[in-house]
Amino acid sequence: MKYCRILLVDDIYTTGSTVDAIASLLKVNGAEQVDFVCAAIVK
């Protein structure tokens, strides 16, 4: 996974904790860039 660029796709973004955890794990394992898109944001 070294130097990979990752795009995470999710349906609903609530607290961001899942995205943060996954992005951190990917970066620790060599991902160069992690981006995120979602369909809806819950406030």
C-alpha angles and dihedrals in degrees: 000000000000113000093003123147111220130200115200115202123195135167100223130023112201115153101352093232094119093049091047092050094048093044091050092049092049093049093048087054094052108275108152096204134009120194128180136207129180137183097224140014119212117211 
